[in-house]
Amino acid sequence: MAGDETFADVFAANEAYARGFPHRGLQARAAQGLAVLTCIDSRIEPLALLGLEPGDAKILRNAGARVTSDAMRSLVLASHLLGVDRVMVIAHTDCRMTGTEAEVHTALRDAGAPDTRELDFLVTDDQQKTVRDDVHLLRSSPYFTHVRVGGFRYDVETGRLTQLC
């Protein structure tokens, strides 16, 4: 929409970024053979927390760091076409997707959202078990027999990563 100022700040930032664009020629393959599935939480910087650079890994994000059908689709492509042979599923402390579905639906209603009860947010009351179950789903899939998969939890207060499985 011409003249729309909604995204003016990000277009200005992009213009500055493009002038000194550092990733020209970067390959599509994951240079470190790694894919990371983590949460959308803004406190998580996947590349920085793992000591990686752009091009080293494929980064997938969704609410709660869940192995959904869409995450599975992306991981199949990454593992067979883009050099991924390791997958990290990284949940985090203080995640809004822990608790119950009812709590999330209520919070959304209280925030002014329309009725969301037809949506499943994949909320968990046992995050560590959920990570283990999602890792098992990947490990047992015929699509990932050549891929090593681990489950982790990131502490948003300390920056430390703990392996769960």
QUIGIQUI-V573001 format. One record per residue. N is the residue number from 1. PHI is phi in radians with two decimals (999 if undefined). OMEGA is omega in whole degrees, -180 to 180 (999 if undefined). D_LAST is the distance of its C-alpha to the last C-alpha in Angstrom with 2 decimals. Layout:
BEGIN
n->N phi->PHI omega->OMEGA d_last->D_LAST
n->N phi->PHI omega->OMEGA d_last->D_LAST
END
This chain:
BEGIN
n->1 phi->999 omega->-176 d_last->47.96
n->2 phi->-1.06 omega->176 d_last->50.48
n->3 phi->1.39 omega->-180 d_last->50.85
n->4 phi->-1.25 omega->-178 d_last->47.68
n->5 phi->-1.66 omega->-176 d_last->46.50
n->6 phi->-0.95 omega->-176 d_last->43.20
n->7 phi->-1.98 omega->-177 d_last->41.22
n->8 phi->-1.02 omega->-179 d_last->43.77
n->9 phi->-1.10 omega->-178 d_last->41.59
n->10 phi->-1.33 omega->174 d_last->38.77
n->11 phi->-1.17 omega->177 d_last->41.35
n->12 phi->-1.12 omega->178 d_last->42.98
n->13 phi->-1.13 omega->179 d_last->39.70
n->14 phi->-1.15 omega->179 d_last->38.99
n->15 phi->-1.07 omega->178 d_last->42.45
n->16 phi->-1.12 omega->179 d_last->41.88
n->17 phi->-1.09 omega->-177 d_last->38.53
n->18 phi->-1.12 omega->180 d_last->40.20
n->19 phi->-1.07 omega->-180 d_last->43.00
n->20 phi->-2.05 omega->-173 d_last->40.72
n->21 phi->-0.83 omega->-174 d_last->38.04
n->22 phi->-1.56 omega->-171 d_last->35.77
n->23 phi->-1.91 omega->177 d_last->33.80
n->24 phi->-1.01 omega->179 d_last->36.67
n->25 phi->1.53 omega->178 d_last->35.82
n->26 phi->-1.08 omega->-178 d_last->32.04
n->27 phi->-1.39 omega->180 d_last->30.57
n->28 phi->-1.31 omega->-179 d_last->28.56
n->29 phi->-1.20 omega->177 d_last->25.96
n->30 phi->-1.35 omega->-174 d_last->22.77
n->31 phi->-1.02 omega->179 d_last->23.94
n->32 phi->-1.71 omega->179 d_last->20.53
n->33 phi->1.15 omega->-171 d_last->19.19
n->34 phi->-2.05 omega->168 d_last->16.60
n->35 phi->-2.11 omega->-180 d_last->16.14
n->36 phi->-2.17 omega->173 d_last->14.75
n->37 phi->-1.89 omega->-179 d_last->14.58
n->38 phi->-2.44 omega->-176 d_last->15.22
n->39 phi->-1.41 omega->178 d_last->17.67
n->40 phi->-1.40 omega->-178 d_last->21.43
n->41 phi->-0.92 omega->-177 d_last->21.77
n->42 phi->-1.18 omega->179 d_last->24.31
n->43 phi->-1.40 omega->-178 d_last->22.76
n->44 phi->-1.81 omega->175 d_last->20.04
n->45 phi->-1.99 omega->-171 d_last->21.33
n->46 phi->-0.95 omega->-179 d_last->18.68
n->47 phi->-1.13 omega->-177 d_last->20.78
n->48 phi->-1.10 omega->-175 d_last->21.87
n->49 phi->-1.20 omega->180 d_last->18.63
n->50 phi->-1.87 omega->179 d_last->17.25
n->51 phi->1.20 omega->-177 d_last->20.68
n->52 phi->-1.86 omega->177 d_last->21.52
n->53 phi->-2.06 omega->175 d_last->24.89
n->54 phi->-0.93 omega->-179 d_last->26.14
n->55 phi->1.69 omega->-179 d_last->25.75
n->56 phi->-1.32 omega->-172 d_last->22.62
n->57 phi->-2.54 omega->171 d_last->20.16
n->58 phi->-1.63 omega->-178 d_last->20.39
n->59 phi->-1.95 omega->176 d_last->19.61
n->60 phi->-2.06 omega->-179 d_last->19.21
n->61 phi->-2.38 omega->170 d_last->19.60
n->62 phi->-2.69 omega->-179 d_last->20.17
n->63 phi->-1.10 omega->178 d_last->20.39
n->64 phi->1.56 omega->180 d_last->17.06
n->65 phi->0.98 omega->-175 d_last->14.99
n->66 phi->-1.70 omega->175 d_last->15.12
n->67 phi->-1.44 omega->178 d_last->15.01
n->68 phi->-1.58 omega->177 d_last->18.72
n->69 phi->-1.08 omega->179 d_last->21.24
n->70 phi->-1.22 omega->176 d_last->22.38
n->71 phi->-1.11 omega->179 d_last->19.02
n->72 phi->-1.05 omega->179 d_last->18.66
n->73 phi->-0.99 omega->-179 d_last->22.23
n->74 phi->-1.17 omega->180 d_last->21.68
n->75 phi->-1.21 omega->176 d_last->18.61
n->76 phi->-1.08 omega->179 d_last->20.71
n->77 phi->-1.08 omega->-178 d_last->23.51
n->78 phi->-1.11 omega->-176 d_last->21.55
n->79 phi->-1.37 omega->-178 d_last->19.97
n->80 phi->-1.76 omega->-176 d_last->23.30
n->81 phi->-2.11 omega->-171 d_last->25.82
n->82 phi->-2.18 omega->170 d_last->24.48
n->83 phi->1.40 omega->-179 d_last->22.68
n->84 phi->-1.45 omega->174 d_last->19.00
n->85 phi->-2.25 omega->175 d_last->16.82
n->86 phi->-2.44 omega->178 d_last->13.52
n->87 phi->-2.25 omega->173 d_last->11.98
n->88 phi->-1.94 omega->172 d_last->10.11
n->89 phi->-1.77 omega->-173 d_last->9.77
n->90 phi->-2.09 omega->171 d_last->10.84
n->91 phi->-1.48 omega->-180 d_last->12.07
n->92 phi->-2.62 omega->176 d_last->14.37
n->93 phi->-1.19 omega->177 d_last->16.32
n->94 phi->0.97 omega->-179 d_last->19.73
n->95 phi->-1.58 omega->-180 d_last->19.01
n->96 phi->-1.20 omega->-179 d_last->21.98
n->97 phi->-1.59 omega->170 d_last->19.97
n->98 phi->-1.80 omega->-175 d_last->18.88
n->99 phi->2.19 omega->-180 d_last->21.56
n->100 phi->-2.24 omega->175 d_last->23.61
n->101 phi->-1.01 omega->-179 d_last->25.23
n->102 phi->-1.02 omega->180 d_last->28.58
n->103 phi->-1.11 omega->180 d_last->27.95
n->104 phi->-1.19 omega->179 d_last->27.18
n->105 phi->-1.07 omega->179 d_last->30.22
n->106 phi->-1.14 omega->179 d_last->32.36
n->107 phi->-1.07 omega->179 d_last->31.34
n->108 phi->-1.16 omega->177 d_last->32.19
n->109 phi->-1.03 omega->-180 d_last->35.47
n->110 phi->-1.13 omega->178 d_last->36.31
n->111 phi->-1.50 omega->176 d_last->35.74
n->112 phi->1.71 omega->178 d_last->38.28
n->113 phi->-1.27 omega->173 d_last->36.20
n->114 phi->-1.17 omega->-179 d_last->37.74
n->115 phi->-0.99 omega->-177 d_last->36.37
n->116 phi->-1.89 omega->-174 d_last->32.73
n->117 phi->-1.09 omega->177 d_last->32.17
n->118 phi->-1.39 omega->179 d_last->32.14
n->119 phi->-1.71 omega->175 d_last->28.93
n->120 phi->-1.85 omega->-177 d_last->25.44
n->121 phi->-1.54 omega->178 d_last->23.36
n->122 phi->1.00 omega->178 d_last->20.09
n->123 phi->-1.22 omega->-179 d_last->19.94
n->124 phi->-2.30 omega->173 d_last->17.45
n->125 phi->-1.76 omega->177 d_last->18.14
n->126 phi->-2.46 omega->-174 d_last->14.54
n->127 phi->-1.04 omega->-178 d_last->12.52
n->128 phi->-1.12 omega->176 d_last->9.16
n->129 phi->-1.11 omega->-180 d_last->9.92
n->130 phi->-1.11 omega->177 d_last->11.17
n->131 phi->-1.06 omega->179 d_last->8.28
n->132 phi->-1.05 omega->179 d_last->6.35
n->133 phi->-1.12 omega->180 d_last->9.87
n->134 phi->-1.16 omega->176 d_last->10.53
n->135 phi->-1.12 omega->177 d_last->7.81
n->136 phi->-1.05 omega->178 d_last->9.26
n->137 phi->-0.99 omega->179 d_last->12.58
n->138 phi->-1.23 omega->-178 d_last->12.33
n->139 phi->-1.09 omega->-177 d_last->11.16
n->140 phi->-1.58 omega->-179 d_last->13.98
n->141 phi->-1.35 omega->177 d_last->16.51
n->142 phi->-1.15 omega->-180 d_last->19.41
n->143 phi->-1.31 omega->-171 d_last->19.53
n->144 phi->-2.15 omega->-179 d_last->16.46
n->145 phi->-1.10 omega->-179 d_last->16.95
n->146 phi->-1.71 omega->-173 d_last->17.52
n->147 phi->-1.98 omega->173 d_last->14.60
n->148 phi->-1.59 omega->-175 d_last->11.26
n->149 phi->-2.21 omega->176 d_last->8.63
n->150 phi->-2.32 omega->178 d_last->5.63
n->151 phi->-1.96 omega->-172 d_last->5.01
n->152 phi->-2.46 omega->173 d_last->7.01
n->153 phi->-2.33 omega->-180 d_last->9.96
n->154 phi->-1.76 omega->179 d_last->13.35
n->155 phi->-1.63 omega->-176 d_last->16.07
n->156 phi->-1.25 omega->178 d_last->19.32
n->157 phi->-1.59 omega->-175 d_last->21.46
n->158 phi->-1.97 omega->-176 d_last->20.29
n->159 phi->1.44 omega->-177 d_last->18.74
n->160 phi->-1.49 omega->179 d_last->15.77
n->161 phi->-1.90 omega->177 d_last->12.24
n->162 phi->-2.12 omega->177 d_last->9.33
n->163 phi->-1.46 omega->178 d_last->5.78
n->164 phi->-1.72 omega->180 d_last->3.80
n->165 phi->-2.84 omega->999 d_last->0.00
END
